[in-house]
Amino acid sequence: MGLVLTVQSRPTLERFGAASMLPAMVAISVVREIAPVITAIIGAGKIGSSMGAELGSMKVTERIDAMG
């Protein structure tokens, strides 16, 4: 992700004399793109574990058998 951004942005930044800003731009961009992915993974883990806990408690109290 960062490599593609670097390869695509470098010629334009060099044209305007701002090639020294490339590392900071890539770092900020990567963090901004990775943050929603990490948030989604954490949310999915939390939701999945709560569903598993609910099913486990239903199995222990025999509510699953009563539904069928």
Backbone torsions as a table, in degrees:
resi	resn	phi	psi	omega
1	MET	NA	-49.3	179.9
2	GLY	-69.2	-34.9	179.9
3	LEU	-66.2	-43.2	179.2
4	VAL	-63.5	-43.2	178.8
5	LEU	-62.3	-40.1	179.3
6	THR	-65.2	-46.9	-178.4
7	VAL	-62.9	-38.2	-178.0
8	GLN	-77.8	-31.3	-174.5
9	SER	-90.0	-26.2	-173.4
10	ARG	-57.9	-47.1	-179.2
11	PRO	-59.8	-40.3	-179.8
12	THR	-67.4	-43.4	180.0
13	LEU	-65.8	-36.8	177.8
14	GLU	-66.2	-35.3	179.2
15	ARG	-61.7	-34.7	-179.3
16	PHE	-98.2	4.9	177.9
17	GLY	74.0	27.3	-177.3
18	ALA	-117.8	28.0	-177.9
19	ALA	-63.6	-24.2	179.8
20	SER	-70.6	-16.5	179.6
21	MET	-87.3	-3.8	-176.1
22	LEU	-60.3	-48.3	-179.2
23	PRO	-60.2	-41.0	-180.0
24	ALA	-66.9	-40.6	179.7
25	MET	-63.9	-42.8	-179.8
26	VAL	-66.6	-42.4	-179.9
27	ALA	-61.3	-46.3	-179.8
28	ILE	-64.9	-41.7	-179.1
29	SER	-64.9	-42.1	-179.8
30	VAL	-64.9	-42.9	178.8
31	VAL	-63.0	-40.9	-179.8
32	ARG	-68.0	-29.3	179.6
33	GLU	-84.4	-29.7	-177.6
34	ILE	-81.7	-30.1	-175.8
35	ALA	-56.9	-46.8	178.6
36	PRO	-64.9	-32.8	178.8
37	VAL	-65.7	-45.2	179.4
38	ILE	-64.4	-40.6	177.8
39	THR	-61.4	-42.2	179.1
40	ALA	-65.2	-39.5	178.9
41	ILE	-64.8	-42.9	178.9
42	ILE	-64.8	-42.8	178.4
43	GLY	-63.1	-42.3	179.0
44	ALA	-64.1	-39.0	177.7
45	GLY	-64.5	-42.3	179.7
46	LYS	-65.6	-44.2	179.9
47	ILE	-66.1	-43.3	179.6
48	GLY	-63.0	-40.5	-179.8
49	SER	-69.8	-33.9	177.9
50	SER	-69.5	-36.0	176.3
51	MET	-65.8	-41.0	177.8
52	GLY	-63.8	-40.4	178.4
53	ALA	-65.5	-40.1	178.8
54	GLU	-64.0	-44.7	178.0
55	LEU	-63.7	-38.2	177.8
56	GLY	-63.6	-42.2	179.4
57	SER	-70.1	-32.1	176.7
58	MET	-67.9	-36.3	178.8
59	LYS	-66.9	-41.6	-178.5
60	VAL	-66.7	-40.4	-178.6
61	THR	-88.5	7.4	176.1
62	GLU	61.5	28.2	176.2
63	ARG	-76.6	-27.2	178.4
64	ILE	-65.8	-43.0	178.1
65	ASP	-63.7	-34.7	-179.1
66	ALA	-71.1	-24.6	-179.6
67	MET	-75.6	-27.5	-172.8
68	GLY	-93.0	NA	NA
